Amino acid sequence: MDLKSLIKEVIDEGLYEATVIMRLDRSENLTIVTDKLRGVCGITIVDVAIPSKPVSDAVERVTLKVRFFLIENSVKAHLTKMSTEARKIKGVYSFMPIRAEKYYSRIYK
């Protein structure tokens, strides 16, 4: 088995994408928060799907597309841990995955 096929196998088996609704403190920089999310539970890519909207004077809501490698036994367990760890980031009030599915990368086809 060559290196390219080994990488393809790993990516095909464990890469997922989730839609997440995140509420955060408006005083925090969204770019910095999304950068910090990349260090949480196998998250590799964070894209803003729907721009942030103010919920109150202090809180904004943003919808994200998050790609991650599954490192827990199940998707549900992984999303629970990811949510818990994301809320530890300064300014993040909630991190609610609403949908997750297997992601097939176009790069490694």
Secondary structure as GFF3:
##gff-version 3
##sequence-region A 1 109
A	DSSP	alpha_helix	3	14	.	.	.	ID=ss1
A	DSSP	beta_strand	15	25	.	.	.	ID=ss2
A	DSSP	alpha_helix	30	37	.	.	.	ID=ss3
A	DSSP	beta_strand	43	54	.	.	.	ID=ss4
A	DSSP	beta_strand	59	69	.	.	.	ID=ss5
A	DSSP	alpha_helix	75	86	.	.	.	ID=ss6
A	DSSP	beta_strand	92	102	.	.	.	ID=ss7
###
